[in-house]
Amino acid sequence: MAEEPQENISGDDAAAAAFGVGDAGTRAEAVVDELGELYWQKTYGGKDAFESLVRTILSQNTSDVASQPAHDALMQRYGMKGGGSATGDPEQDAAAGHDLAAALADAEQSVLAETISSAGLYNQKSEMIIGAAQRICEEYGGAVGFDRFVREEPPGDVREALLDIHGVGPKTADCVLLFAGGRDGVFPVDTHVHRIARRMGFAPADADHETVREHLEADVPGEKCGFGHTAMIQFGREYCTARKPACLDGPEACPLYDLCDRVGVDEVGESVVDPADTLSNDEA
């Protein structure tokens, strides 16, 4: 059994769960069920919403190896006054006289940029984090109010509000909904999920990230979506890579071979193209 992804993907508050498998209603659900046998079954939620937002911004366009040290350094510098440690509960931290959103709203951009430099694009990310913190302090009164909003308000309203924050795209908004809000039916789409869903044929070959998300959330039961997201990322790293998916080594090399359309994969010629490029080839 493979290991679970890094903490900043699944969160350390994930809870073990047991989902019903078998008799899947769609092929996408069947794949998620198979991933449940291959990896783990978890449910998510309980992370501080603002910290989840910051963590996801740091992870944009970079690897976990780079973004995790940036997150740790940010929390060490801004997490608690007086050198204390943040509890992960915004209400407890606020009771102790500290609010992470307030601390970052007042941060000097050059200092924050230096702090998160390992994450790459640190000037842009520091600007986005400070802007988001200021917006959250203005509209929700700080991390506590924002956390309550994410957990309690309708997911559609939360997603719309998140997307209205500069620097927050669909994947970032969905990760906050999943890892902080614990919302069922949320299937964030990152690079791995986008590639795999189109390669397997769950969404059109030229589908953008939002279209892929719509197909997956329609075809996978709500309680399996969060787990499906993290497990598909792991599968993309271990088996269904961009340049050399396991199926090029033969059907037996990929545990999901029989459930996959392999769009863009030429097993005989041992070549791989982006699924969208197959449409261009067909038209040519």
Backbone as CSV, one residue per row, in Angstrom:
resi,resn,N_x,N_y,N_z,CA_x,CA_y,CA_z,C_x,C_y,C_z
1,MET,0.851,-1.198,0.000,0.000,0.000,0.000,0.878,1.237,0.000
2,ALA,0.557,2.197,-0.833,1.369,3.397,-0.960,1.148,4.340,0.213
3,GLU,2.099,5.210,0.410,1.979,6.197,1.465,1.038,7.315,1.035
4,GLU,0.461,7.974,2.051,-0.394,9.126,1.781,0.471,10.308,1.365
5,PRO,-0.087,11.256,0.583,0.688,12.427,0.177,1.166,13.258,1.364
6,GLN,1.986,14.253,1.053,2.507,15.152,2.067,1.370,15.835,2.825
7,GLU,1.678,16.310,4.029,0.669,16.914,4.902,-0.061,18.064,4.217
8,ASN,0.658,18.867,3.412,0.009,20.038,2.845,-0.922,19.699,1.682
9,ILE,-1.057,18.419,1.357,-2.083,18.002,0.406,-3.324,17.543,1.161
10,SER,-3.142,16.603,2.072,-4.310,16.003,2.710,-4.669,16.636,4.039
11,GLY,-3.730,17.277,4.686,-4.011,17.853,5.985,-3.866,16.821,7.086
12,ASP,-3.410,17.243,8.261,-3.179,16.274,9.327,-4.427,15.999,10.149
13,ASP,-5.541,16.612,9.771,-6.790,16.354,10.479,-7.706,15.413,9.701
14,ALA,-7.163,14.757,8.675,-7.965,13.817,7.908,-8.366,12.657,8.802
15,ALA,-9.585,12.191,8.633,-10.082,11.099,9.446,-10.299,9.863,8.586
16,ALA,-9.963,8.717,9.151,-10.169,7.471,8.416,-11.656,7.281,8.150
17,ALA,-11.958,6.718,7.019,-13.351,6.492,6.649,-13.444,5.207,5.846
18,ALA,-14.618,4.658,5.771,-14.848,3.457,4.969,-15.990,3.742,4.011
19,PHE,-15.693,3.749,2.724,-16.712,4.019,1.723,-17.185,2.714,1.110
20,GLY,-18.448,2.698,0.707,-18.958,1.530,0.016,-18.331,1.398,-1.356
21,VAL,-17.849,0.228,-1.701,-17.258,-0.005,-3.009,-18.040,-1.107,-3.706
22,GLY,-17.912,-1.142,-5.023,-18.649,-2.122,-5.810,-19.941,-1.535,-6.333
23,ASP,-20.370,-2.049,-7.478,-21.594,-1.557,-8.109,-21.561,-0.050,-8.315
24,ALA,-20.420,0.460,-8.737,-20.272,1.892,-8.967,-21.213,2.351,-10.065
25,GLY,-21.769,3.537,-9.882,-22.705,4.059,-10.855,-22.052,4.614,-12.102
26,THR,-20.787,4.998,-12.002,-20.062,5.551,-13.141,-18.650,4.979,-13.153
27,ARG,-17.979,5.129,-14.279,-16.589,4.660,-14.369,-15.688,5.493,-13.471
28,ALA,-15.982,6.793,-13.352,-15.188,7.636,-12.467,-15.298,7.164,-11.023
29,GLU,-16.492,6.797,-10.592,-16.645,6.284,-9.235,-15.906,4.961,-9.080
30,ALA,-15.932,4.128,-10.111,-15.219,2.854,-10.050,-13.718,3.080,-9.871
31,VAL,-13.187,4.092,-10.540,-11.766,4.410,-10.387,-11.473,4.866,-8.957
32,VAL,-12.325,5.725,-8.411,-12.118,6.180,-7.039,-12.196,4.997,-6.077
33,ASP,-13.105,4.068,-6.321,-13.186,2.871,-5.478,-11.895,2.056,-5.553
34,GLU,-11.351,1.925,-6.751,-10.095,1.185,-6.914,-8.951,1.903,-6.207
35,LEU,-8.957,3.221,-6.280,-7.933,3.988,-5.571,-8.064,3.800,-4.068
36,GLY,-9.303,3.588,-3.607,-9.516,3.323,-2.189,-8.900,2.019,-1.748
37,GLU,-8.870,1.044,-2.647,-8.220,-0.226,-2.342,-6.701,-0.082,-2.435
38,LEU,-6.238,0.771,-3.338,-4.802,0.924,-3.573,-4.143,1.776,-2.496
39,TYR,-4.834,2.823,-2.029,-4.251,3.753,-1.074,-4.988,3.728,0.253
40,TRP,-5.762,4.738,0.545,-6.403,4.918,1.834,-7.791,5.478,1.593
41,GLN,-8.594,5.497,2.616,-9.885,6.165,2.535,-9.966,7.150,3.685
42,LYS,-10.136,8.411,3.347,-10.143,9.469,4.355,-11.269,10.455,4.073
43,THR,-11.677,11.139,5.106,-12.525,12.314,4.949,-11.730,13.505,5.473
44,TYR,-12.078,14.681,5.000,-11.277,15.853,5.314,-12.121,16.962,5.926
45,GLY,-11.440,17.914,6.491,-12.104,19.026,7.146,-11.417,19.311,8.467
46,GLY,-11.715,20.454,9.050,-11.187,20.769,10.365,-9.971,21.654,10.373
47,LYS,-9.356,21.894,9.208,-8.217,22.809,9.165,-8.701,24.250,9.273
48,ASP,-7.858,25.110,9.816,-8.166,26.532,9.870,-8.303,27.054,8.447
49,ALA,-9.412,27.722,8.159,-9.711,28.129,6.792,-8.680,29.110,6.244
50,PHE,-8.268,30.087,7.053,-7.318,31.066,6.532,-5.945,30.430,6.325
51,GLU,-5.519,29.584,7.250,-4.237,28.904,7.051,-4.289,27.998,5.827
52,SER,-5.432,27.350,5.596,-5.589,26.520,4.397,-5.468,27.366,3.139
53,LEU,-6.028,28.563,3.178,-5.936,29.470,2.041,-4.480,29.862,1.792
54,VAL,-3.773,30.236,2.856,-2.365,30.614,2.726,-1.542,29.444,2.209
55,ARG,-1.772,28.265,2.760,-1.022,27.079,2.361,-1.222,26.786,0.880
56,THR,-2.440,26.936,0.402,-2.720,26.619,-0.991,-2.130,27.671,-1.922
57,ILE,-2.150,28.929,-1.521,-1.491,29.963,-2.321,-0.003,29.660,-2.440
58,LEU,0.611,29.253,-1.341,2.039,28.923,-1.373,2.327,27.755,-2.305
59,SER,1.385,26.842,-2.445,1.611,25.643,-3.253,1.401,25.883,-4.741
60,GLN,0.889,27.045,-5.105,0.627,27.316,-6.520,1.924,27.295,-7.322
61,ASN,1.898,26.556,-8.432,3.028,26.505,-9.368,4.341,26.075,-8.719
62,THR,4.262,25.215,-7.726,5.482,24.708,-7.118,5.210,23.343,-6.508
63,SER,6.250,22.684,-6.055,6.122,21.343,-5.488,5.901,21.423,-3.979
64,ASP,5.457,20.301,-3.404,5.291,20.223,-1.955,6.630,20.417,-1.249
65,VAL,7.697,19.900,-1.857,9.025,20.007,-1.259,9.410,21.468,-1.069
66,ALA,8.998,22.326,-1.996,9.321,23.754,-1.908,8.327,24.520,-1.047
67,SER,7.042,24.158,-1.129,6.030,24.955,-0.433,5.948,24.652,1.057
68,GLN,6.257,23.427,1.466,6.162,23.089,2.887,7.119,23.913,3.758
69,PRO,8.408,24.042,3.392,9.294,24.889,4.205,8.832,26.352,4.236
70,ALA,8.261,26.825,3.131,7.764,28.199,3.102,6.611,28.363,4.088
71,HIS,5.721,27.405,4.122,4.609,27.448,5.072,5.121,27.414,6.502
72,ASP,6.076,26.519,6.772,6.605,26.406,8.134,7.276,27.705,8.571
73,ALA,8.036,28.314,7.649,8.717,29.569,7.977,7.711,30.691,8.214
74,LEU,6.664,30.730,7.404,5.619,31.746,7.586,4.949,31.591,8.947
75,MET,4.609,30.358,9.304,3.931,30.141,10.580,4.852,30.438,11.751
76,GLN,6.133,30.164,11.601,7.072,30.455,12.683,7.186,31.950,12.915
77,ARG,7.166,32.724,11.832,7.321,34.186,11.957,6.016,34.878,12.324
78,TYR,4.905,34.434,11.752,3.643,35.157,11.918,2.578,34.375,12.687
79,GLY,2.875,33.115,13.015,1.832,32.249,13.577,1.320,32.669,14.935
80,MET,2.216,33.076,15.825,1.786,33.511,17.155,2.723,34.584,17.665
81,LYS,2.184,35.491,18.431,3.006,36.515,19.049,3.848,35.899,20.172
82,GLY,4.968,36.493,20.427,5.780,36.068,21.558,6.424,34.721,21.390
83,GLY,6.477,34.234,20.134,7.159,32.970,19.889,6.335,31.744,20.180
84,GLY,5.052,31.922,20.531,4.214,30.758,20.787,3.836,30.053,19.502
85,SER,3.167,28.931,19.630,2.764,28.162,18.464,1.271,28.297,18.226
86,ALA,0.893,28.448,16.973,-0.524,28.484,16.628,-1.150,27.136,16.914
87,THR,-2.393,27.139,17.382,-3.056,25.889,17.740,-3.737,25.235,16.551
88,GLY,-3.948,25.997,15.470,-4.725,25.479,14.351,-6.196,25.780,14.503
89,ASP,-6.588,26.273,15.675,-7.973,26.670,15.928,-7.984,28.196,16.017
90,PRO,-8.589,28.885,15.028,-8.549,30.350,15.037,-9.204,30.965,16.264
91,GLU,-10.209,30.300,16.841,-10.862,30.872,18.020,-9.938,30.803,19.232
92,GLN,-9.209,29.689,19.384,-8.262,29.583,20.491,-7.122,30.581,20.324
93,ASP,-6.646,30.718,19.087,-5.565,31.669,18.836,-6.027,33.097,19.103
94,ALA,-7.274,33.408,18.700,-7.803,34.739,18.938,-7.945,35.005,20.437
95,ALA,-8.368,33.976,21.184,-8.499,34.119,22.629,-7.141,34.385,23.281
96,ALA,-6.089,33.875,22.634,-4.732,34.100,23.145,-4.170,35.435,22.675
97,GLY,-4.999,36.208,21.972,-4.578,37.532,21.548,-3.890,37.574,20.207
98,HIS,-4.148,36.584,19.376,-3.476,36.587,18.075,-4.420,36.109,16.975
99,ASP,-4.272,36.730,15.828,-5.059,36.370,14.652,-4.105,36.354,13.465
100,LEU,-3.961,35.195,12.818,-3.004,35.061,11.721,-3.331,36.016,10.582
101,ALA,-4.624,36.173,10.280,-5.005,37.082,9.202,-4.590,38.515,9.533
102,ALA,-4.794,38.933,10.775,-4.408,40.284,11.176,-2.899,40.461,11.099
103,ALA,-2.155,39.438,11.518,-0.695,39.519,11.485,-0.189,39.664,10.062
104,LEU,-0.779,38.923,9.138,-0.330,38.984,7.744,-0.857,40.224,7.033
105,ALA,-1.994,40.732,7.469,-2.509,41.973,6.875,-1.555,43.129,7.150
106,ASP,-0.861,43.071,8.268,0.071,44.135,8.644,1.515,43.822,8.272
107,ALA,1.735,42.703,7.603,3.101,42.273,7.299,3.757,43.192,6.259
108,GLU,5.053,43.378,6.402,5.840,44.071,5.393,6.078,43.101,4.241
109,GLN,5.698,43.510,3.028,5.757,42.576,1.907,7.156,42.029,1.665
110,SER,8.165,42.862,1.752,9.518,42.395,1.489,9.950,41.345,2.506
111,VAL,9.519,41.501,3.748,9.860,40.528,4.794,9.120,39.219,4.559
112,LEU,7.826,39.324,4.228,7.059,38.114,3.946,7.621,37.396,2.725
113,ALA,7.978,38.152,1.688,8.542,37.549,0.480,9.811,36.773,0.791
114,GLU,10.656,37.346,1.627,11.885,36.647,2.016,11.557,35.387,2.809
115,THR,10.544,35.474,3.651,10.162,34.348,4.499,9.697,33.154,3.674
116,ILE,8.961,33.416,2.592,8.377,32.327,1.795,9.153,32.080,0.509
117,SER,10.394,32.525,0.441,11.148,32.473,-0.819,11.313,31.067,-1.376
118,SER,11.307,30.043,-0.528,11.493,28.677,-1.029,10.340,28.226,-1.903
119,ALA,9.175,28.889,-1.799,7.998,28.476,-2.558,8.014,28.980,-3.996
120,GLY,8.963,29.867,-4.341,8.987,30.416,-5.686,7.905,31.471,-5.867
121,LEU,8.081,32.320,-6.861,7.130,33.400,-7.134,6.774,34.146,-5.855
122,TYR,7.767,34.350,-5.002,7.507,34.850,-3.663,7.020,36.290,-3.630
123,ASN,7.408,37.104,-4.619,6.900,38.477,-4.638,5.398,38.501,-4.911
124,GLN,4.977,37.722,-5.924,3.545,37.661,-6.237,2.755,37.021,-5.105
125,LYS,3.301,35.942,-4.550,2.566,35.222,-3.507,2.458,36.052,-2.232
126,SER,3.517,36.778,-1.894,3.444,37.622,-0.702,2.403,38.721,-0.883
127,GLU,2.329,39.273,-2.088,1.309,40.292,-2.367,-0.090,39.696,-2.261
128,MET,-0.276,38.494,-2.806,-1.593,37.856,-2.745,-1.992,37.539,-1.309
129,ILE,-1.039,37.040,-0.512,-1.355,36.661,0.864,-1.725,37.888,1.687
130,ILE,-0.961,38.968,1.546,-1.278,40.189,2.294,-2.624,40.751,1.853
131,GLY,-2.872,40.763,0.545,-4.153,41.256,0.048,-5.321,40.427,0.549
132,ALA,-5.151,39.102,0.548,-6.217,38.220,1.047,-6.440,38.450,2.530
133,ALA,-5.363,38.605,3.291,-5.484,38.827,4.731,-6.220,40.139,5.011
134,GLN,-5.887,41.186,4.280,-6.565,42.471,4.482,-8.040,42.369,4.139
135,ARG,-8.341,41.676,3.057,-9.739,41.507,2.635,-10.527,40.726,3.690
136,ILE,-9.920,39.690,4.217,-10.600,38.849,5.202,-10.804,39.596,6.510
137,CYS,-9.839,40.416,6.879,-10.012,41.229,8.091,-11.127,42.253,7.907
138,GLU,-11.207,42.836,6.733,-12.232,43.852,6.456,-13.634,43.247,6.406
139,GLU,-13.760,42.078,5.758,-15.091,41.518,5.514,-15.569,40.551,6.593
140,TYR,-14.634,39.876,7.266,-15.034,38.849,8.231,-14.494,39.110,9.630
141,GLY,-13.745,40.189,9.790,-13.211,40.527,11.100,-11.973,39.754,11.487
142,GLY,-11.481,38.936,10.587,-10.276,38.160,10.877,-10.473,36.681,10.622
143,ALA,-9.514,35.878,11.083,-9.504,34.448,10.795,-10.695,33.714,11.386
144,VAL,-11.149,34.131,12.566,-12.271,33.451,13.222,-13.540,33.581,12.391
145,GLY,-13.852,34.812,11.984,-15.056,35.022,11.185,-14.974,34.350,9.835
146,PHE,-13.803,34.371,9.235,-13.621,33.715,7.946,-13.786,32.206,8.078
147,ASP,-13.234,31.633,9.138,-13.351,30.192,9.363,-14.821,29.798,9.527
148,ARG,-15.551,30.600,10.262,-16.973,30.320,10.473,-17.748,30.414,9.153
149,PHE,-17.404,31.405,8.349,-18.053,31.575,7.044,-17.818,30.354,6.158
150,VAL,-16.589,29.873,6.109,-16.250,28.733,5.249,-16.962,27.468,5.714
151,ARG,-17.090,27.279,7.004,-17.677,26.054,7.539,-19.206,26.040,7.478
152,GLU,-19.823,27.219,7.598,-21.264,27.255,7.840,-22.104,27.734,6.664
153,GLU,-21.553,28.539,5.794,-22.358,29.089,4.711,-22.455,28.103,3.545
154,PRO,-23.449,28.272,2.670,-23.603,27.362,1.520,-22.311,27.309,0.698
155,PRO,-21.883,26.108,0.296,-20.625,25.974,-0.447,-20.534,26.866,-1.676
156,GLY,-21.649,27.025,-2.395,-21.625,27.871,-3.581,-21.315,29.317,-3.241
157,ASP,-21.872,29.804,-2.123,-21.604,31.171,-1.701,-20.154,31.329,-1.258
158,VAL,-19.643,30.308,-0.560,-18.252,30.363,-0.101,-17.309,30.360,-1.297
159,ARG,-17.580,29.504,-2.248,-16.710,29.411,-3.433,-16.708,30.735,-4.199
160,GLU,-17.870,31.319,-4.364,-17.968,32.595,-5.078,-17.181,33.680,-4.363
161,ALA,-17.285,33.718,-3.038,-16.562,34.729,-2.265,-15.057,34.505,-2.349
162,LEU,-14.632,33.264,-2.295,-13.207,32.962,-2.386,-12.646,33.360,-3.752
163,LEU,-13.388,33.066,-4.796,-12.919,33.380,-6.140,-12.843,34.878,-6.386
164,ASP,-13.497,35.654,-5.541,-13.463,37.106,-5.682,-12.229,37.723,-5.017
165,ILE,-11.434,36.881,-4.335,-10.203,37.349,-3.701,-9.066,37.250,-4.717
166,HIS,-8.307,38.296,-4.875,-7.205,38.310,-5.843,-6.230,37.179,-5.562
167,GLY,-5.925,36.402,-6.597,-4.976,35.308,-6.471,-5.608,33.969,-6.148
168,VAL,-6.912,33.956,-5.906,-7.608,32.706,-5.581,-8.320,32.190,-6.826
169,GLY,-7.853,31.044,-7.323,-8.487,30.400,-8.461,-9.360,29.252,-8.002
170,PRO,-9.968,28.540,-8.949,-10.872,27.446,-8.594,-10.251,26.371,-7.717
171,LYS,-9.006,25.952,-8.029,-8.393,24.896,-7.221,-8.170,25.368,-5.792
172,THR,-7.685,26.594,-5.621,-7.451,27.124,-4.283,-8.763,27.207,-3.505
173,ALA,-9.803,27.711,-4.143,-11.101,27.816,-3.473,-11.613,26.439,-3.060
174,ASP,-11.489,25.468,-3.944,-11.994,24.131,-3.642,-11.184,23.452,-2.546
175,CYS,-9.875,23.695,-2.508,-9.059,23.119,-1.437,-9.467,23.681,-0.079
176,VAL,-9.779,24.969,-0.018,-10.240,25.557,1.237,-11.581,24.944,1.636
177,LEU,-12.481,24.792,0.684,-13.777,24.170,0.964,-13.617,22.742,1.477
178,LEU,-12.661,22.026,0.906,-12.462,20.619,1.280,-11.730,20.474,2.599
179,PHE,-10.534,21.054,2.697,-9.677,20.792,3.844,-10.079,21.579,5.087
180,ALA,-10.701,22.728,4.898,-11.172,23.504,6.048,-12.652,23.238,6.307
181,GLY,-13.453,23.348,5.263,-14.894,23.203,5.428,-15.376,21.774,5.509
182,GLY,-14.560,20.830,5.006,-14.971,19.430,5.022,-16.216,19.176,4.188
183,ARG,-16.377,19.938,3.109,-17.600,19.856,2.323,-17.587,18.645,1.395
184,ASP,-18.659,17.871,1.424,-18.838,16.784,0.469,-19.048,17.355,-0.928
185,GLY,-18.725,16.555,-1.924,-19.007,16.940,-3.295,-18.034,17.932,-3.872
186,VAL,-16.914,18.175,-3.206,-15.895,19.108,-3.696,-14.706,18.297,-4.181
187,PHE,-14.385,18.415,-5.465,-13.297,17.643,-6.071,-12.314,18.631,-6.708
188,PRO,-11.344,19.146,-5.925,-10.378,20.097,-6.493,-9.617,19.479,-7.663
189,VAL,-9.336,20.291,-8.650,-8.643,19.809,-9.855,-7.294,20.500,-9.968
190,ASP,-6.237,19.732,-9.748,-4.893,20.237,-9.957,-4.363,19.679,-11.274
191,THR,-3.076,19.839,-11.521,-2.491,19.376,-12.779,-2.657,17.878,-12.963
192,HIS,-2.423,17.102,-11.903,-2.545,15.648,-12.003,-3.980,15.229,-12.314
193,VAL,-4.929,15.781,-11.555,-6.339,15.417,-11.756,-6.797,15.823,-13.150
194,HIS,-6.395,16.997,-13.593,-6.776,17.474,-14.919,-6.269,16.522,-16.002
195,ARG,-5.028,16.104,-15.879,-4.444,15.193,-16.868,-5.124,13.824,-16.832
196,ILE,-5.254,13.250,-15.650,-5.759,11.888,-15.517,-7.219,11.786,-15.942
197,ALA,-8.046,12.739,-15.544,-9.470,12.684,-15.884,-9.676,12.717,-17.389
198,ARG,-8.892,13.518,-18.101,-9.033,13.579,-19.566,-8.399,12.354,-20.228
199,ARG,-7.279,11.889,-19.699,-6.624,10.705,-20.256,-7.499,9.467,-20.081
200,MET,-8.165,9.374,-18.954,-9.031,8.220,-18.706,-10.354,8.326,-19.449
201,GLY,-10.719,9.528,-19.885,-11.958,9.697,-20.624,-13.146,10.093,-19.783
202,PHE,-12.886,10.631,-18.585,-13.986,11.074,-17.729,-14.522,12.437,-18.143
203,ALA,-13.733,13.172,-18.896,-14.110,14.500,-19.367,-13.580,14.655,-20.785
204,PRO,-14.118,15.585,-21.560,-13.623,15.782,-22.933,-12.119,16.025,-22.956
205,ALA,-11.492,15.610,-24.036,-10.036,15.713,-24.145,-9.543,17.143,-24.015
206,ASP,-10.349,18.104,-24.448,-9.928,19.498,-24.397,-10.570,20.262,-23.240
207,ALA,-11.106,19.548,-22.258,-11.781,20.188,-21.132,-10.805,21.011,-20.297
208,ASP,-11.229,22.191,-19.861,-10.411,22.972,-18.942,-10.627,22.454,-17.519
209,HIS,-9.931,23.059,-16.570,-10.003,22.574,-15.194,-11.427,22.621,-14.642
210,GLU,-12.166,23.669,-14.944,-13.517,23.791,-14.426,-14.445,22.725,-15.004
211,THR,-14.287,22.422,-16.292,-15.126,21.395,-16.913,-14.808,20.027,-16.340
212,VAL,-13.539,19.754,-16.097,-13.153,18.493,-15.466,-13.786,18.390,-14.082
213,ARG,-13.720,19.478,-13.323,-14.319,19.471,-11.984,-15.809,19.173,-12.052
214,GLU,-16.502,19.795,-12.974,-17.941,19.578,-13.100,-18.259,18.117,-13.409
215,HIS,-17.477,17.504,-14.285,-17.708,16.090,-14.624,-17.439,15.187,-13.423
216,LEU,-16.348,15.427,-12.720,-16.007,14.563,-11.589,-17.013,14.719,-10.456
217,GLU,-17.419,15.948,-10.164,-18.367,16.151,-9.079,-19.741,15.596,-9.426
218,ALA,-20.048,15.502,-10.718,-21.316,14.906,-11.136,-21.273,13.380,-11.096
219,ASP,-20.090,12.799,-11.319,-19.970,11.350,-11.486,-19.449,10.613,-10.260
220,VAL,-18.940,11.339,-9.266,-18.400,10.704,-8.059,-19.260,11.126,-6.870
221,PRO,-19.747,10.183,-6.067,-20.559,10.542,-4.903,-19.832,11.538,-4.001
222,GLY,-20.601,12.440,-3.405,-20.021,13.533,-2.642,-19.038,13.105,-1.580
223,GLU,-19.349,12.025,-0.858,-18.487,11.621,0.246,-17.154,11.039,-0.228
224,LYS,-17.049,10.737,-1.530,-15.811,10.167,-2.063,-14.950,11.185,-2.793
225,CYS,-15.459,12.412,-2.963,-14.750,13.389,-3.795,-13.422,13.829,-3.190
226,GLY,-13.412,14.158,-1.907,-12.184,14.638,-1.294,-11.091,13.591,-1.324
227,PHE,-11.451,12.379,-0.944,-10.487,11.292,-1.019,-10.041,11.055,-2.456
228,GLY,-10.990,11.128,-3.398,-10.647,10.918,-4.800,-9.614,11.920,-5.275
229,HIS,-9.724,13.161,-4.810,-8.764,14.206,-5.178,-7.354,13.852,-4.715
230,THR,-7.191,13.555,-3.424,-5.848,13.291,-2.908,-5.283,11.983,-3.457
231,ALA,-6.136,10.976,-3.602,-5.656,9.702,-4.117,-5.270,9.798,-5.591
232,MET,-6.010,10.592,-6.355,-5.676,10.743,-7.770,-4.351,11.478,-7.946
233,ILE,-4.063,12.419,-7.047,-2.762,13.083,-7.081,-1.656,12.056,-6.867
234,GLN,-1.830,11.199,-5.867,-0.824,10.174,-5.596,-0.673,9.230,-6.784
235,PHE,-1.784,8.852,-7.386,-1.749,7.963,-8.544,-1.023,8.626,-9.713
236,GLY,-1.244,9.930,-9.873,-0.571,10.656,-10.949,0.926,10.717,-10.757
237,ARG,1.364,10.728,-9.521,2.797,10.762,-9.242,3.444,9.390,-9.433
238,GLU,2.706,8.347,-9.075,3.306,7.016,-9.081,3.083,6.247,-10.376
239,TYR,1.940,6.428,-10.999,1.595,5.616,-12.168,1.335,6.444,-13.422
240,CYS,0.419,7.397,-13.321,-0.060,8.101,-14.515,0.644,9.445,-14.682
241,THR,1.959,9.380,-14.862,2.743,10.597,-15.005,2.500,11.232,-16.374
242,ALA,2.919,12.470,-16.516,2.650,13.202,-17.758,3.399,12.601,-18.944
243,ARG,4.658,12.251,-18.767,5.484,11.844,-19.902,5.596,10.341,-20.093
244,LYS,5.472,9.566,-19.006,5.626,8.120,-19.140,4.673,7.391,-18.207
245,PRO,3.402,7.335,-18.577,2.455,6.593,-17.743,2.807,5.110,-17.703
246,ALA,2.432,4.470,-16.635,2.803,3.067,-16.421,2.302,2.145,-17.524
247,CYS,1.189,2.499,-18.177,0.622,1.621,-19.198,1.570,1.398,-20.369
248,LEU,2.554,2.275,-20.557,3.519,2.062,-21.633,4.380,0.829,-21.382
249,ASP,4.400,0.366,-20.122,5.148,-0.843,-19.792,4.272,-2.091,-19.859
250,GLY,3.028,-1.926,-20.323,2.131,-3.063,-20.462,0.940,-2.957,-19.538
251,PRO,-0.157,-3.638,-19.866,-1.389,-3.563,-19.074,-1.195,-3.903,-17.607
252,GLU,-0.298,-4.841,-17.333,-0.118,-5.284,-15.953,0.572,-4.232,-15.087
253,ALA,1.157,-3.216,-15.707,1.904,-2.208,-14.947,1.003,-1.169,-14.309
254,CYS,-0.239,-1.067,-14.785,-1.158,-0.057,-14.245,-2.379,-0.729,-13.626
255,PRO,-2.661,-0.479,-12.342,-3.804,-1.124,-11.680,-5.156,-0.638,-12.183
256,LEU,-5.188,0.458,-12.943,-6.452,0.987,-13.449,-6.561,0.840,-14.972
257,TYR,-5.761,-0.015,-15.550,-5.683,-0.145,-17.005,-7.055,-0.411,-17.629
258,ASP,-7.819,-1.308,-17.058,-9.096,-1.701,-17.656,-10.178,-0.629,-17.532
259,LEU,-9.943,0.392,-16.731,-10.923,1.462,-16.550,-10.549,2.732,-17.307
260,CYS,-9.489,2.658,-18.110,-8.932,3.856,-18.723,-9.041,3.818,-20.243
261,ASP,-9.388,4.954,-20.853,-9.436,5.070,-22.316,-8.063,5.367,-22.919
262,ARG,-7.111,5.800,-22.079,-5.740,6.114,-22.524,-5.736,7.113,-23.685
263,VAL,-6.500,8.174,-23.543,-6.568,9.211,-24.573,-5.217,9.927,-24.653
264,GLY,-4.626,9.925,-25.823,-3.330,10.555,-26.018,-2.156,9.638,-25.777
265,VAL,-2.419,8.389,-25.425,-1.347,7.422,-25.164,-1.280,6.423,-26.312
266,ASP,-0.152,6.318,-26.955,0.090,5.356,-28.025,0.970,4.256,-27.459
267,GLU,0.340,3.155,-27.063,1.091,2.073,-26.430,2.029,1.380,-27.412
268,VAL,1.631,1.272,-28.666,2.478,0.614,-29.667,3.691,1.491,-29.981
269,GLY,3.438,2.773,-30.224,4.530,3.689,-30.544,5.258,4.211,-29.319
270,GLU,4.735,3.864,-28.142,5.326,4.289,-26.867,5.509,5.805,-26.815
271,SER,4.454,6.517,-27.188,4.485,7.977,-27.152,3.253,8.493,-26.429
272,VAL,3.369,9.709,-25.910,2.286,10.314,-25.137,2.142,11.770,-25.542
273,VAL,0.904,12.214,-25.753,0.617,13.622,-25.986,-0.502,14.036,-25.040
274,ASP,-0.652,15.312,-24.848,-1.767,15.811,-24.063,-3.062,15.390,-24.755
275,PRO,-4.065,14.943,-23.992,-5.320,14.510,-24.621,-5.891,15.530,-25.604
276,ALA,-5.761,16.814,-25.311,-6.298,17.839,-26.213,-5.632,17.793,-27.575
277,ASP,-4.361,17.360,-27.627,-3.647,17.304,-28.900,-4.195,16.218,-29.822
278,THR,-4.919,15.257,-29.270,-5.500,14.222,-30.130,-6.597,14.796,-30.991
279,LEU,-7.263,15.849,-30.511,-8.316,16.474,-31.321,-7.693,17.190,-32.508
280,SER,-6.569,17.852,-32.304,-5.878,18.526,-33.398,-5.424,17.532,-34.447
281,ASN,-4.926,16.379,-33.972,-4.475,15.356,-34.906,-5.618,14.789,-35.727
282,ASP,-6.782,14.604,-35.062,-7.938,14.064,-35.769,-8.416,15.044,-36.834
283,GLU,-8.395,16.338,-36.469,-8.849,17.342,-37.426,-7.901,17.461,-38.608
284,ALA,-6.593,17.236,-38.325,-5.620,17.310,-39.397,-5.800,16.151,-40.366
